[in-house]
Amino acid sequence: MNMLATTIGGRTFNNCMMNAAGIRCQSKQDLDALVQSDAGAYVTKSATPQKRAGNPSPRMHTLPHGSINSMGLPNNGLDYYLNYVIADQQKRPGTTNFLSVAGTSLADNLAMLHQIQASEYTGFVELNLSCPNVPGKPQVGYDFDRVHTVLDQVFDFYTKPLGVKLPPYFDLVHFDQIAAILNQYPLTFVNSINSIGNALVVDPQSEQVVIRPKGGYGGIGGASVKPTALANVRGLALRLKPEIAIVGTGGILNGVDVFEHILCGASMVQIGTQFGYEGIPLFDRLATELTDIMKKKGYTSIDDFRGKLKTFD
Ligand SMILES: O=C1NC(=O)NC(C(=O)O)N1
């Protein structure tokens, strides 16, 4: 019995861990390495309709407890990733992976989803509603009416398994509001959280910001975002209908962080910043650490503890 197996949307993954969109998943070589790894799945770099260079460098910076980035959706275009995932599903029938799309307009998102709907692709789509780094473009996930409009138009025609990548929310009323919207749609999953957007990191020696785009504003990832990530995973787990699985992302460095995300309600987790630093060996390390924790606690599957976080009353 595989202790780390998980099921989302009727698809079973032999390991509940995968990369986060954007991290070491932009090229075929990156994706091939993930296919060969111990990860239970991969997600592709968020695609726009055409190849995109992204923001000017420096656009990512390492921090003591994480990272700041303003990449600006550099990617090889939807055709590149759609061709990859279709070829991969033909090579490895029965596996499921995630194709991330992040149009900079509703029209772009609809066009990409029409193309995917008409294709042979049978895997999951992760619709990114939360990139904080396209200059002049808001994070759709913070405009609740916009989320409604997007999902109305998407589910008018899209029938394949689809989830949304959300920004972090910081108010319990916002958990109520976004969950009330999401529960109206046949979503397969919700991925929470994306980076904490529009933070500012200063280098006191040079008296300068550390990244070039947007005057130094960028998304924060890594250890420092874990409390916010867990709050969002838990907040959505308590409010979303059970058919919508939760993918937990944010602040995972070790097996105990994976354990905490699952305890809060995640069925699968994604690792970004730490995967960027550590690379493919991360997945084997995390699998060993999580398995050890489960054995010590007497758990044989993640179903034994998923969502079972205790409170004081
Ligand atoms: O959704 C995204 N989140 C991030 O933190 N960065 C990337 C990007 O900037 O491309 N996109």
The ligand as a Tripos MOL2 file, in Angstrom:
@<TRIPOS>MOLECULE
LIG
   11    11     1     0     0
SMALL
NO_CHARGES

@<TRIPOS>ATOM
      1 O1          1.3830   33.2910  -10.8800 O.2       1 LIG1
      2 C1          2.5560   33.6480  -10.7360 C.2       1 LIG1
      3 N1          3.0510   33.8040   -9.4940 N.am      1 LIG1
      4 C2          4.2910   34.2510   -9.2660 C.2       1 LIG1
      5 O2          4.6780   34.4370   -8.0970 O.2       1 LIG1
      6 N2          5.1190   34.5100  -10.3320 N.am      1 LIG1
      7 C3          4.7580   34.0990  -11.6320 C.3       1 LIG1
      8 C4          5.2670   35.0470  -12.6990 C.2       1 LIG1
      9 O3          5.5920   36.2010  -12.3710 O.co2     1 LIG1
     10 O4          5.3130   34.6050  -13.8560 O.co2     1 LIG1
     11 N3          3.3570   33.8760  -11.8080 N.am      1 LIG1
@<TRIPOS>BOND
     1     1     2 2
     2     2     3 1
     3     2    11 1
     4     3     4 1
     5     4     5 2
     6     4     6 1
     7     6     7 1
     8     7     8 1
     9     7    11 1
    10     8     9 2
    11     8    10 1
@<TRIPOS>SUBSTRUCTURE
     1 LIG1         1 GROUP 0 **** ****
